[in-house]
C-alpha cells in the first residue's frame, strides 16, 4: 500500500512538472510572437516613412514610437538569440504583422540583420533623438526589405 501511494505521488509530481514545463514553453512562444508582431508593425511604419521621404525623421513622434518599438523587440530577440523556439515564434509574429514586407523568403535575412545591428542597443526615450547611429541602423534594416 505504501509503495502504491509513493508511486502515485511520483506520477503526480512528474505530471505537474511536465505541465509547468509545457506551460512555460507556450508562454515563451506567446511572448516571442507578440514581440515579433510589435517588430513587424514598427518596421511597416518605419518603412512607409522611409519610402516616402528617403530618411527616418526621429523628430516625428510616430517614427520615434516605431523606433522605440523596434529597439524593444530587438532587445528581446537579442536576449533569446540562441533559443530556436523563440526565434521561430518571433519570426512568425514578424511575418504576420509586417503587411507583406517581411515574408518567409526574407525573414531569416531580416532577423539576422536585426541581430547584427549595434545601433539599436541601449536605446531608450532619453537618448533616441540624440543617436545618429539609431537612424543609420534602422535604415540598414529597412534596406533588407526594400521593394
Rosetta silent file (secondary structure, phi, psi, omega in degrees, C-alpha in Angstrom):
SEQUENCE: XXXXXXXXXXXXXXXXXXXXXXXXXXXXXXXXXXXXXXXXXXXXXXXXXXXXXXXXXXXXXXXXXXXXXXXXXXXXXXXXXXXXXXXXXXXXXXXXXXXXXXXXXXXXXXXXXXXXXXXXXXXXXXXXXXXXXXXXXXXXXXXXXXX
SCORE:     score description
SCORE:     0.000 S_00000001
   1 L     0.000  -42.114  178.768    0.000    0.000    0.000 S_00000001
   2 H   -64.323  -37.627  179.763    2.852    2.396    0.861 S_00000001
   3 H   -65.189  -41.521  178.697    4.527    1.588   -2.463 S_00000001
   4 H   -63.001  -42.416  177.938    1.358    2.333   -4.383 S_00000001
   5 H   -63.234  -43.161  178.817    0.996    5.663   -2.560 S_00000001
   6 H   -64.612  -41.865  178.611    4.643    6.535   -3.236 S_00000001
   7 H   -63.225  -42.882  178.717    4.259    5.578   -6.895 S_00000001
   8 H   -64.465  -38.389  177.590    1.137    7.742   -7.250 S_00000001
   9 H   -65.129  -40.452  178.644    2.916   10.704   -5.634 S_00000001
  10 H   -64.233  -43.438  178.688    5.834   10.311   -8.060 S_00000001
  11 H   -63.480  -42.258  178.917    3.488   10.159  -11.046 S_00000001
  12 H   -63.106  -43.551  178.916    1.614   13.239   -9.792 S_00000001
  13 H   -63.288  -42.199  178.348    4.863   15.152   -9.281 S_00000001
  14 H   -63.208  -42.472 -179.963    6.055   14.201  -12.768 S_00000001
  15 H   -63.515  -42.497  179.676    2.742   15.279  -14.295 S_00000001
  16 H   -65.870  -40.832  179.056    2.852   18.657  -12.543 S_00000001
  17 H   -64.372  -44.491 -179.979    6.449   19.231  -13.618 S_00000001
  18 H   -61.591  -45.139 -179.725    5.678   18.305  -17.231 S_00000001
  19 H   -62.472  -40.836 -179.393    2.657   20.599  -17.350 S_00000001
  20 H   -68.939  -34.078  177.148    4.613   23.532  -15.952 S_00000001
  21 H   -67.120  -43.865  177.909    7.414   22.993  -18.481 S_00000001
  22 H   -65.615  -38.068  178.824    4.948   22.901  -21.380 S_00000001
  23 H   -64.194  -42.178  178.939    3.175   25.935  -19.995 S_00000001
  24 H   -63.819  -40.873  179.058    6.468   27.853  -19.735 S_00000001
  25 H   -65.305  -44.031  178.841    7.343   26.953  -23.335 S_00000001
  26 H   -63.584  -40.611  178.862    3.919   28.010  -24.594 S_00000001
  27 H   -64.004  -42.033  179.128    4.154   31.247  -22.618 S_00000001
  28 H   -62.808  -41.667  178.860    7.623   31.946  -24.034 S_00000001
  29 H   -66.181  -36.219  177.495    6.360   31.375  -27.578 S_00000001
  30 H   -65.054  -43.025  178.232    3.435   33.732  -26.973 S_00000001
  31 H   -64.261  -43.330 -179.689    5.819   36.421  -25.725 S_00000001
  32 H   -64.017  -43.754  179.651    8.151   35.848  -28.678 S_00000001
  33 H   -64.698  -41.213  177.820    5.320   36.031  -31.186 S_00000001
  34 H   -62.888  -40.510  178.041    3.990   39.239  -29.602 S_00000001
  35 H   -64.998  -40.583  176.470    7.472   40.759  -29.749 S_00000001
  36 H   -63.287  -39.323  177.835    7.742   39.744  -33.406 S_00000001
  37 H   -64.910  -42.311  176.979    4.358   41.315  -34.113 S_00000001
  38 H   -60.376  -43.242  179.391    5.435   44.543  -32.444 S_00000001
  39 H   -62.373  -47.240 -179.017    8.600   44.488  -34.532 S_00000001
  40 H   -61.382  -41.232  177.948    6.696   43.847  -37.772 S_00000001
  41 H   -64.799  -42.470  178.808    4.268   46.674  -37.103 S_00000001
  42 H   -64.599  -43.099  179.287    7.132   49.053  -36.296 S_00000001
  43 H   -62.269  -42.563  178.269    9.030   48.023  -39.429 S_00000001
  44 H   -58.699  -46.347  179.119    5.922   48.572  -41.538 S_00000001
  45 H   -65.354  -44.973 -179.803    5.502   52.086  -40.125 S_00000001
  46 H   -66.637  -39.226 -179.470    9.171   52.991  -40.428 S_00000001
  47 H   -66.169  -38.948  177.261    9.428   51.592  -43.932 S_00000001
  48 H   -60.007  -43.905  178.571    6.413   53.617  -45.066 S_00000001
  49 H   -67.333  -41.744 -179.087    8.025   56.805  -43.768 S_00000001
  50 H   -65.631  -41.155 -178.252   11.419   55.861  -45.201 S_00000001
  51 H   -65.780  -36.827 -177.488    9.980   55.010  -48.598 S_00000001
  52 H   -80.800  -30.566 -176.405    8.150   58.336  -48.891 S_00000001
  53 H  -113.402  -17.244 -178.945   10.942   60.615  -47.604 S_00000001
  54 L    81.525    7.507  179.236   14.140   58.600  -48.051 S_00000001
  55 L  -150.850  171.401  175.441   15.083   59.071  -44.400 S_00000001
  56 L  -113.655  104.520 -178.548   13.946   58.269  -40.885 S_00000001
  57 L   -85.451  103.278 -177.608   12.969   61.508  -39.160 S_00000001
  58 L   -79.941    1.954  172.281   13.239   60.788  -35.440 S_00000001
  59 L   -85.964  -14.584  176.190   11.668   64.128  -34.582 S_00000001
  60 L   -77.011  123.298 -176.466    8.373   62.717  -35.902 S_00000001
  61 H   -58.876  -35.739  178.877    6.521   61.202  -32.909 S_00000001
  62 H   -66.557  -45.477  177.677    5.195   58.262  -34.930 S_00000001
  63 H   -63.535  -38.456  179.129    8.662   57.384  -36.218 S_00000001
  64 H   -62.241  -46.570  178.474   10.035   57.815  -32.720 S_00000001
  65 H   -63.785  -40.488  177.697    7.472   55.409  -31.251 S_00000001
  66 H   -66.113  -37.661  178.145    8.127   52.891  -34.028 S_00000001
  67 H   -65.724  -39.868  177.457   11.886   53.159  -33.458 S_00000001
  68 H   -66.285  -39.382  177.398   11.399   52.514  -29.739 S_00000001
  69 H   -64.584  -41.535  177.594    9.169   49.518  -30.500 S_00000001
  70 H   -62.889  -43.782 -179.938   11.787   48.179  -32.912 S_00000001
  71 H   -64.345  -38.935  178.434   14.534   48.658  -30.323 S_00000001
  72 H   -65.906  -44.031  177.835   12.482   46.862  -27.650 S_00000001
  73 H   -63.293  -40.833  176.972   11.795   43.937  -29.975 S_00000001
  74 H   -59.350  -45.175 -179.831   15.470   43.854  -30.904 S_00000001
  75 H   -61.630  -43.567  178.256   16.430   43.711  -27.235 S_00000001
  76 H   -62.629  -43.799  179.806   14.016   40.840  -26.593 S_00000001
  77 H   -65.617  -42.690 -179.183   15.305   38.936  -29.611 S_00000001
  78 H   -60.783  -39.587  179.328   18.935   39.562  -28.688 S_00000001
  79 H   -66.674  -24.008 -176.542   18.347   38.140  -25.199 S_00000001
  80 L  -118.121   23.169 -172.428   16.895   34.980  -26.745 S_00000001
  81 L   -61.140  -25.980 -178.921   19.021   34.715  -29.898 S_00000001
  82 L   -92.907    0.451  179.725   20.180   31.169  -29.097 S_00000001
  83 L   -96.071  103.169 -174.574   16.662   29.889  -28.391 S_00000001
  84 H   -64.209  -33.951  177.708   15.429   28.433  -31.697 S_00000001
  85 H   -65.472  -40.354  178.146   11.829   28.160  -30.487 S_00000001
  86 H   -63.211  -45.754 -179.320   11.848   31.850  -29.539 S_00000001
  87 H   -61.335  -41.571  179.090   13.298   32.810  -32.934 S_00000001
  88 H   -63.098  -45.825 -179.570   10.670   30.753  -34.778 S_00000001
  89 H   -66.642  -40.825  177.669    7.812   32.308  -32.804 S_00000001
  90 H   -59.599  -48.490 -178.580    9.332   35.800  -33.178 S_00000001
  91 H   -62.884  -39.063  177.727    9.693   35.306  -36.931 S_00000001
  92 H   -60.799  -46.535  177.354    6.128   34.033  -37.197 S_00000001
  93 H   -64.494  -38.209  179.193    4.822   37.177  -35.487 S_00000001
  94 H   -61.347  -48.547 -179.523    7.097   39.344  -37.607 S_00000001
  95 H   -64.290  -42.200 -176.219    5.799   37.884  -40.864 S_00000001
  96 H   -65.178  -28.901 -171.862    2.175   38.073  -39.732 S_00000001
  97 H  -110.174    2.509 -174.702    2.269   41.762  -38.836 S_00000001
  98 L   -95.119   10.449  176.606    4.555   43.361  -41.414 S_00000001
  99 L    54.174   40.515  175.250    1.911   43.655  -44.157 S_00000001
 100 L    86.981   -6.170  177.365    3.959   41.648  -46.640 S_00000001
 101 L   -67.308  -42.093  179.608    7.268   43.473  -46.167 S_00000001
 102 L  -109.936  121.475 -177.671    8.767   40.526  -44.370 S_00000001
 103 L  -119.429  175.250  177.587    7.970   37.177  -45.909 S_00000001
 104 L   -64.182  -22.700  179.543    9.183   33.667  -45.306 S_00000001
 105 L   -73.467  -33.801 -177.311   11.646   34.290  -48.166 S_00000001
 106 L  -115.184    3.709 -175.792   13.398   37.255  -46.493 S_00000001
 107 H   -64.506  -42.507 -179.707   12.575   36.706  -42.805 S_00000001
 108 H   -63.200  -44.328  178.250   15.807   34.893  -41.924 S_00000001
 109 H   -62.078  -41.426  179.726   17.887   37.607  -43.583 S_00000001
 110 H   -63.237  -48.678 -178.871   15.870   40.284  -41.787 S_00000001
 111 H   -63.102  -40.801  177.497   16.227   38.639  -38.355 S_00000001
 112 H   -62.696  -41.853  178.849   19.969   38.109  -38.941 S_00000001
 113 H   -65.813  -39.786  178.466   20.353   41.770  -39.958 S_00000001
 114 H   -61.952  -46.209  179.681   18.365   42.845  -36.917 S_00000001
 115 H   -66.218  -29.334 -179.725   20.583   40.792  -34.610 S_00000001
 116 H   -79.187  -11.553 -177.512   23.721   42.170  -36.284 S_00000001
 117 L   -71.786  132.040  175.177   22.653   45.767  -35.658 S_00000001
 118 L  -103.963  -17.621 -177.774   24.584   47.579  -32.991 S_00000001
 119 L   -73.576   -7.180  179.662   22.826   50.924  -33.342 S_00000001
 120 L   -98.826   -3.343  179.930   19.708   49.614  -31.631 S_00000001
 121 L   -71.769  141.688  174.529   21.437   48.692  -28.383 S_00000001
 122 L    57.118   33.240  176.946   20.619   50.679  -25.271 S_00000001
 123 L   -86.832  134.450  174.556   18.003   52.851  -26.937 S_00000001
 124 L  -145.229  179.063 -175.409   15.513   54.493  -24.632 S_00000001
 125 L   -65.131  -22.590 -179.578   13.273   57.529  -24.657 S_00000001
 126 L   -80.206  -34.102 -172.429   16.052   59.772  -23.327 S_00000001
 127 L  -109.774   -4.265 -174.255   18.730   59.029  -25.895 S_00000001
 128 H   -65.365  -39.406 -177.532   16.943   58.026  -29.093 S_00000001
 129 H   -73.365  -13.686 -179.508   16.608   61.506  -30.548 S_00000001
 130 H  -100.185    1.514 -172.096   20.315   62.146  -29.967 S_00000001
 131 L  -107.068  103.634  177.165   21.593   58.970  -31.581 S_00000001
 132 H   -66.154  -31.367  179.128   22.543   59.221  -35.232 S_00000001
 133 H   -62.570  -28.088  178.692   23.526   55.549  -35.138 S_00000001
 134 H   -62.416  -50.947 -179.953   19.895   54.714  -34.436 S_00000001
 135 H   -62.420  -41.185  179.507   18.706   56.156  -37.729 S_00000001
 136 H   -63.657  -41.745  178.741   21.584   54.511  -39.607 S_00000001
 137 H   -64.817  -42.068  179.970   20.797   51.124  -38.057 S_00000001
 138 H   -64.793  -42.765  179.069   17.112   51.449  -38.872 S_00000001
 139 H   -63.048  -41.300  177.401   17.834   52.416  -42.476 S_00000001
 140 H   -60.106  -43.798  178.655   20.163   49.414  -42.851 S_00000001
 141 H   -65.424  -42.627 -179.034   17.439   47.123  -41.536 S_00000001
 142 H   -65.909  -31.596  177.431   14.797   48.713  -43.765 S_00000001
 143 H   -64.393  -21.162  177.252   17.016   48.238  -46.816 S_00000001
 144 H   -63.858  -33.586 -176.753   16.718   44.492  -46.187 S_00000001
 145 L  -105.745   11.560 -177.265   13.049   44.650  -47.160 S_00000001
 146 L   -52.776  130.868 -178.850   13.363   47.325  -49.839 S_00000001
 147 L  -121.309    0.000    0.000   10.795   46.722  -52.563 S_00000001
